[in-house]
Each structure stands twice: as structure tokens, then as C-alpha cells.
């Protein structure tokens, strides 16, 4: 009976270690900073202080950079190579400087860009292999529209410990008054 209990205990420890490893696959990309979480639309808008680092949420490879994505602002996307989102793409756009290189391997927490010294906030969310935002290819997008892809990424950031006012109701399924925010703590 003791052998069975020992085997069960060892199995539970392996499961706990695996779960801890999976949870540790991703990191808050704004850890140690004081970001302001803005609107949720294609992704999530995040305002930082000039020069603040923008970090990779997980291990990955920089897939591409568009230098003039919107109003001459850059867009960088990378493919996650570990954790439950392995194979998914994350983008960071607008107000970026000191970008990582295409093909560069990154580890969770590595600096992939810095917040530009002027302008609006950055935007971050799910992307596709070709660099389009997931919102653009799945549901289309109108400026400022809360999308399913944006809400999905907001929930991902919340799971990593990012705090702020997130709009978690896509525009086409809204059951609450527009502008109603859900506070993540």
C-alpha cells in the first residue's frame, strides 16, 4: 500500500511540476513598469513611459517587421515556441524603437523593442504568420471596435498579471452599456 501511495505522490508531483512549467512559459511583458492599459480593440493599447522596454511574453522567434504599418509607425510580430500558445503569433505595434531583428530568437522577458519618446500608446495582440492582426483576418475591424481577438489577448494579459481596465465584451455581442469596463486585479 505504501508503494502505491508513493507512486501516486510522485505522479502528482510530476503533474504539479508540469503545470508550473506551463504557467511559467509566459511572463508579464510590462513587469516592473507602470503601464496604463487603454482600450481593447484589435489587441490592447498600453501606454508606457519613454524608453521603457517592451518584452516578449514567451520564448519565440521574431517573424517579421513592417516599418510603416500605420502612420509611419512600426509593427513587429513573433511566433511563440513554447507553452500552450506555441505556434501562435503576437504583435507589438506603434510607438516602437530599437526593434529586435527578424529571425532573432527571444526568451520570455527579453526586450524586443522600446517605447518611443513621443506619440500615442503601443498596441499588442494576436497576429497571423503573415503579420496581419488576428482581428483583421477573422472578423474584420473598424477603428476602436472591441474584437473577439482583442478580448482574447486582454484575457491572456490578465492571466499574466497585467492590471488595468479591460473591455472584455466584443462589440457585436455586447450585453452591457458601451464603455463598461471590467477591472482586472
C-alpha positions in Angstrom: 0.0 0.0 0.0 2.9 2.4 0.8 4.4 1.8 -2.7 1.1 2.7 -4.3 0.9 5.9 -2.2 4.5 6.8 -3.1 3.7 6.2 -6.9 0.6 8.4 -6.6 2.5 11.1 -4.8 5.3 11.0 -7.4 2.7 11.3 -10.2 1.1 14.2 -8.5 4.4 16.0 -8.2 5.2 15.4 -11.9 1.8 16.9 -12.8 2.3 19.9 -10.5 5.8 20.5 -12.0 4.4 20.2 -15.5 1.6 22.7 -14.6 4.1 25.1 -13.0 6.3 24.9 -16.1 3.4 25.6 -18.4 2.3 28.5 -16.3 5.9 29.9 -16.3 6.1 29.7 -20.1 4.8 33.3 -20.3 5.6 36.5 -18.5 4.0 39.9 -18.0 5.7 41.9 -20.7 5.3 45.1 -18.6 6.6 43.7 -15.3 8.3 46.3 -13.1 6.8 49.1 -15.2 3.7 51.3 -14.5 1.7 50.8 -17.7 -1.6 52.4 -18.4 -4.0 49.9 -20.1 -6.1 51.7 -22.7 -8.8 50.4 -24.9 -9.2 46.9 -26.1 -9.7 46.8 -29.9 -7.7 44.6 -32.4 -5.5 44.0 -29.4 -4.8 46.0 -26.2 -3.5 49.6 -26.1 -0.8 50.1 -23.5 0.8 53.4 -22.6 4.3 53.4 -21.2 7.0 55.9 -20.3 9.5 57.0 -22.9 12.3 54.4 -23.3 10.5 51.7 -21.3 11.3 48.2 -22.5 8.7 46.1 -24.3 9.4 42.4 -23.6 8.5 39.2 -25.2 5.6 37.3 -23.4 7.3 34.0 -24.1 10.0 32.2 -25.9 9.8 32.7 -29.7 11.3 33.9 -33.0 10.8 37.3 -34.5 8.8 36.6 -37.7 8.6 40.0 -39.3 8.7 43.7 -39.1 6.6 46.3 -41.0 8.4 49.6 -40.7 5.4 51.7 -41.9 2.4 49.8 -40.5 0.2 52.8 -39.5 1.1 56.5 -39.9 4.8 55.5 -40.3 4.8 53.5 -37.1 6.4 50.1 -36.9 4.8 46.7 -36.3 6.7 43.6 -35.1 5.4 40.1 -34.7 6.9 37.0 -33.3 5.9 33.3 -33.1 5.7 31.7 -29.7 7.7 28.4 -29.5 6.7 27.1 -26.0 3.7 26.7 -23.7 0.1 26.2 -24.6 0.3 29.0 -27.2 3.2 27.5 -29.1 2.8 28.3 -32.7 0.7 31.4 -32.1 1.9 34.8 -33.1 2.0 38.0 -31.0 2.3 41.5 -32.4 3.5 44.8 -30.9 2.9 47.9 -32.9 3.1 51.7 -33.0 5.5 53.9 -30.9 8.4 51.4 -31.1 12.1 52.0 -31.4 15.1 49.7 -31.0 13.4 46.7 -32.6 14.6 43.1 -32.4 15.8 41.6 -35.7 13.7 39.3 -38.0 14.8 35.8 -37.2 16.1 36.7 -33.8 15.3 34.1 -31.1 13.9 35.6 -27.9 13.3 34.3 -24.4 10.3 35.3 -22.2 11.2 38.7 -20.8 13.7 39.6 -23.5 13.5 43.2 -24.7 12.1 43.2 -28.2 11.6 47.0 -28.6 11.5 50.2 -26.5 8.6 52.6 -26.2 9.2 55.6 -28.4 9.8 59.0 -26.9 6.6 60.6 -28.4 3.2 59.8 -29.7 0.4 57.5 -28.7 0.4 54.2 -26.9 1.6 50.8 -28.2 -0.8 48.1 -29.3 -0.3 44.4 -28.7 -2.3 41.3 -29.6 -2.6 38.1 -31.6 -1.2 38.1 -35.1 -1.0 35.7 -38.0 2.0 34.1 -39.7 1.8 36.8 -42.4 1.7 39.6 -39.9 -1.9 40.6 -40.1 -3.7 41.1 -36.8 -5.9 38.2 -35.9 -8.8 40.6 -35.6 -8.4 41.8 -39.2 -8.5 38.3 -40.7 -11.2 36.7 -38.5 -13.8 39.4 -38.0 -12.6 42.5 -39.9 -12.0 45.6 -37.9 -13.4 49.2 -37.6 -11.3 51.7 -35.7 -12.0 51.4 -32.0 -14.1 48.3 -32.3 -13.7 45.8 -29.5 -13.0 42.4 -31.2 -13.0 38.8 -30.1 -9.3 38.6 -30.8 -8.6 41.7 -28.7 -10.7 40.3 -25.8 -8.8 37.0 -26.1 -5.4 38.8 -25.8 -6.7 41.0 -23.0 -7.6 37.8 -21.1 -4.2 36.4 -21.8 -2.5 39.6 -20.4 -4.8 39.4 -17.3 -3.6 35.8 -16.8 0.0 37.1 -16.8 -0.8 39.6 -14.1 -1.3 42.7 -16.2 -3.7 45.0 -14.3 -5.9 47.7 -15.7 -9.3 48.5 -17.1 -10.0 46.0 -19.9 -13.1 45.9 -22.1 -13.9 42.2 -22.2 -17.1 42.3 -24.3 -16.7 42.3 -28.1 -18.8 44.9 -29.9 -21.1 42.6 -31.7 -22.1 40.6 -28.6 -22.2 43.5 -26.1 -24.7 43.0 -23.3 -23.5 45.8 -21.2 -23.6 49.5 -21.9 -20.8 50.7 -24.3 -17.7 51.8 -22.4 -18.4 49.5 -19.5 -15.0 48.3 -18.2 -14.1 45.2 -16.4 -11.3 45.8 -13.8 -8.6 43.1 -13.6 -6.8 42.7 -10.4 
